[in-house]
Amino acid sequence: MIEMKLAKVKDHPHLVKDMESKAVLNTNYAALVEYKRKKQMEEEFNTLKSDMEDIKKMLQALLNK
């Protein structure tokens, strides 16, 4: 197993820095879950918005015939 050397990020209790790759990592699992939930809701909203635009275009096309 690879062991990572981590250092705490000053003034950010939920962040650590991988000293080898220099990546900054968030250790707050609850924040990750919330981010993913919001991202999924945003994608669902955008899908619904696109569907509504399509329906609107179809209705306008029917009215124009």
Backbone as a printed PyTorch tensor [residue, N CA C, xyz], in Angstrom:
tensor([[[  0.8380,  -1.1910,   0.0000],
         [  0.0000,   0.0000,   0.0000],
         [  0.8780,   1.2470,   0.0000]],

        [[  0.4870,   2.2150,  -0.7780],
         [  1.2370,   3.4640,  -0.8710],
         [  0.8600,   4.3590,   0.3010]],

        [[  1.8570,   4.8630,   0.9720],
         [  1.6170,   5.7550,   2.0980],
         [  1.8440,   7.1910,   1.6410]],

        [[  0.8460,   8.0350,   1.8800],
         [  0.9360,   9.4290,   1.4660],
         [  1.4590,  10.2770,   2.6160]],

        [[  2.3310,  11.2050,   2.2810],
         [  2.8010,  12.1740,   3.2620],
         [  1.9140,  13.3950,   3.1490]],

        [[  1.1630,  13.6780,   4.2130],
         [  0.1940,  14.7670,   4.1950],
         [  0.5950,  15.8540,   5.1770]],

        [[  0.2550,  17.0820,   4.8170],
         [  0.4820,  18.2220,   5.7010],
         [ -0.8140,  19.0090,   5.7930]],

        [[ -1.1340,  19.4900,   6.9800],
         [ -2.3310,  20.3020,   7.1560],
         [ -2.1500,  21.6400,   6.4560]],

        [[ -3.2560,  22.1720,   5.9320],
         [ -3.2350,  23.4830,   5.2850],
         [ -3.6310,  24.5110,   6.3360]],

        [[ -2.7930,  25.5110,   6.5200],
         [ -3.0160,  26.5320,   7.5450],
         [ -4.3620,  27.2220,   7.3530]],

        [[ -5.0960,  27.3860,   8.4470],
         [ -6.3920,  28.0830,   8.4870],
         [ -7.5030,  27.3590,   7.7230]],

        [[ -7.2800,  26.1000,   7.3430],
         [ -8.2940,  25.3060,   6.6370],
         [ -8.3110,  23.8980,   7.2390]],

        [[ -9.1220,  23.7030,   8.2690],
         [ -9.0740,  22.4330,   9.0100],
         [ -9.4560,  21.1970,   8.2010]],

        [[-10.1790,  21.3510,   7.1040],
         [-10.6020,  20.1950,   6.3120],
         [ -9.7520,  19.9660,   5.0730]],

        [[ -8.6280,  20.6660,   4.9770],
         [ -7.7530,  20.5010,   3.8210],
         [ -6.3940,  19.9700,   4.2490]],

        [[ -5.8460,  19.0630,   3.4220],
         [ -4.4850,  18.5730,   3.6070],
         [ -3.7850,  18.6250,   2.2600]],

        [[ -2.4700,  18.6790,   2.3050],
         [ -1.6890,  18.7260,   1.0750],
         [ -0.8350,  17.4700,   0.9850]],

        [[ -0.9320,  16.7750,  -0.1530],
         [ -0.0840,  15.6290,  -0.4280],
         [  1.2770,  16.1970,  -0.8080]],

        [[  2.2730,  15.9210,  -0.0010],
         [  3.5770,  16.5380,  -0.1970],
         [  4.3090,  16.0050,  -1.4400]],

        [[  3.9100,  14.8470,  -1.9210],
         [  4.5630,  14.2920,  -3.1010],
         [  3.9770,  14.8700,  -4.3900]],

        [[  2.6470,  14.8420,  -4.5050],
         [  2.0130,  15.3260,  -5.7320],
         [  1.6580,  16.8100,  -5.6730]],

        [[  1.7000,  17.3710,  -4.4780],
         [  1.3330,  18.7770,  -4.2200],
         [ -0.1700,  19.0280,  -4.3520]],

        [[ -0.9570,  17.9480,  -4.4250],
         [ -2.4130,  18.0840,  -4.5180],
         [ -2.9810,  18.4990,  -3.1740]],

        [[ -3.9860,  19.3570,  -3.1890],
         [ -4.6970,  19.7470,  -1.9770],
         [ -5.9750,  18.9170,  -1.9380]],

        [[ -6.1910,  18.2350,  -0.8270],
         [ -7.3090,  17.3110,  -0.6850],
         [ -8.2520,  17.7660,   0.4090]],

        [[ -9.5390,  17.5980,   0.1790],
         [-10.5550,  17.9360,   1.1710],
         [-10.8720,  16.6780,   1.9540]],

        [[-10.7870,  16.7400,   3.2680],
         [-11.0590,  15.5850,   4.1180],
         [-12.4620,  15.6170,   4.7030]],

        [[-13.2690,  16.5930,   4.3090],
         [-14.6250,  16.7360,   4.8310],
         [-15.5790,  15.9190,   3.9620]],

        [[-15.8820,  14.6930,   4.3870],
         [-16.7210,  13.7850,   3.6060],
         [-18.1330,  14.3360,   3.4440]],

        [[-18.6780,  14.9380,   4.4870],
         [-20.0380,  15.4910,   4.4160],
         [-20.1250,  16.5750,   3.3430]],

        [[-19.0980,  17.3850,   3.2130],
         [-19.0830,  18.4330,   2.1880],
         [-19.0390,  17.8110,   0.7950]],

        [[-18.3140,  16.7130,   0.6400],
         [-18.2550,  16.0250,  -0.6470],
         [-19.6230,  15.4690,  -1.0270]],

        [[-20.2890,  14.8430,  -0.0790],
         [-21.6200,  14.2870,  -0.3290],
         [-22.5880,  15.4020,  -0.7090]],

        [[-22.5390,  16.5240,  -0.0080],
         [-23.4130,  17.6640,  -0.2950],
         [-23.1100,  18.2450,  -1.6770]],

        [[-21.8370,  18.3430,  -2.0320],
         [-21.4430,  18.8490,  -3.3480],
         [-22.0080,  17.9620,  -4.4600]],

        [[-21.8800,  16.6440,  -4.2700],
         [-22.3870,  15.7110,  -5.2760],
         [-23.9010,  15.7930,  -5.3880]],

        [[-24.5880,  15.9700,  -4.2570],
         [-26.0480,  16.0890,  -4.2650],
         [-26.4670,  17.3410,  -5.0280]],

        [[-25.8010,  18.4580,  -4.7500],
         [-26.1170,  19.7070,  -5.4440],
         [-25.8200,  19.6010,  -6.9390]],

        [[-24.7180,  18.9500,  -7.2850],
         [-24.3470,  18.7810,  -8.6900],
         [-25.4040,  17.9540,  -9.4210]],

        [[-25.8860,  16.8870,  -8.7790],
         [-26.9060,  16.0490,  -9.3950],
         [-28.2070,  16.8350,  -9.5710]],

        [[-28.5870,  17.6140,  -8.5650],
         [-29.8020,  18.4230,  -8.6670],
         [-29.6720,  19.4400,  -9.7930]],

        [[-28.5000,  20.0310,  -9.9370],
         [-28.2660,  21.0100, -11.0030],
         [-28.3990,  20.3490, -12.3760]],

        [[-27.8470,  19.1500, -12.5110],
         [-27.9530,  18.4300, -13.7850],
         [-29.4060,  18.0780, -14.0910]],

        [[-30.1530,  17.6420, -13.0790],
         [-31.5650,  17.3160, -13.2660],
         [-32.3580,  18.5640, -13.6610]],

        [[-32.0530,  19.6930, -13.0280],
         [-32.7240,  20.9510, -13.3550],
         [-32.4490,  21.3410, -14.8030]],

        [[-31.1890,  21.2260, -15.2120],
         [-30.8310,  21.5910, -16.5910],
         [-31.5160,  20.6830, -17.6030]],

        [[-31.6680,  19.4010, -17.2590],
         [-32.3770,  18.4710, -18.1370],
         [-33.8390,  18.8720, -18.2570]],

        [[-34.4660,  19.1820, -17.1300],
         [-35.8660,  19.6080, -17.1540],
         [-36.0390,  20.9030, -17.9370]],

        [[-35.1130,  21.8180, -17.7510],
         [-35.1590,  23.0950, -18.4720],
         [-35.0720,  22.8670, -19.9790]],

        [[-34.1690,  21.9960, -20.3850],
         [-34.0120,  21.6810, -21.8040],
         [-35.2750,  21.0080, -22.3490]],

        [[-35.8380,  20.0900, -21.5780],
         [-37.0750,  19.4190, -21.9940],
         [-38.2110,  20.4240, -22.1640]],

        [[-38.3100,  21.3830, -21.2510],
         [-39.3640,  22.3960, -21.3370],
         [-39.1750,  23.2700, -22.5770]],

        [[-37.9290,  23.5920, -22.9020],
         [-37.6610,  24.3760, -24.1060],
         [-38.0810,  23.6040, -25.3570]],

        [[-37.7960,  22.2980, -25.3580],
         [-38.2060,  21.4550, -26.4920],
         [-39.7300,  21.4170, -26.6200]],

        [[-40.4180,  21.2680, -25.5100],
         [-41.8830,  21.2260, -25.5220],
         [-42.4400,  22.5600, -26.0320]],

        [[-41.8470,  23.6510, -25.5800],
         [-42.2840,  24.9730, -26.0150],
         [-42.1190,  25.1280, -27.5340]],

        [[-40.9890,  24.6800, -28.0680],
         [-40.7550,  24.7600, -29.5090],
         [-41.7630,  23.9140, -30.2810]],

        [[-42.0680,  22.7210, -29.7550],
         [-43.0480,  21.8490, -30.4320],
         [-44.4360,  22.4710, -30.4250]],

        [[-44.8170,  23.0790, -29.3040],
         [-46.1220,  23.7340, -29.2230],
         [-46.1950,  24.9180, -30.1770]],

        [[-45.1120,  25.6810, -30.2510],
         [-45.1020,  26.8240, -31.1790],
         [-45.1980,  26.3300, -32.6200]],

        [[-44.5330,  25.2270, -32.9250],
         [-44.5910,  24.6740, -34.2830],
         [-46.0210,  24.2110, -34.6000]],

        [[-46.6930,  23.6070, -33.6390],
         [-48.0760,  23.1750, -33.8490],
         [-49.0120,  24.3600, -34.0450]],

        [[-48.7880,  25.4280, -33.3080],
         [-49.6320,  26.6150, -33.4300],
         [-49.4120,  27.3440, -34.7510]],

        [[-48.2260,  27.2380, -35.2990],
         [-47.8840,  27.9190, -36.5540],
         [-48.3840,  27.1760, -37.7860]],

        [[-48.8760,  25.9440, -37.6360],
         [-49.3480,  25.1630, -38.7960],
         [-50.7290,  25.5710, -39.1830]]])
